[in-house]
Amino acid sequence: MWRGVLTARVAALCPDLVRTWAGGSGPISVRYVWHPRARIWQGPERGDRFMAEFKEEQLPAT
């Protein structure tokens, strides 16, 4: 995670040092709205409860 954040910071402060860059593994906008399940996982209490109650049968069939 830190690689993308640090690269964005360098690009913002010293654009002459960065010709191109690509971000991955997460949004870089504070306005990004996470999907409902991700919002559950982000909170320790709700996320822990979700995983404790999770059943393998809930997974989609492959």
Buried (B, 14 or more C-beta within 10 A) or exposed (E): EEEBEEBBEEBEEEEEEEEEEEEEEEEEEEEEEEEEEEEBBEEEEEBEEEEEEEEEEEEEEE
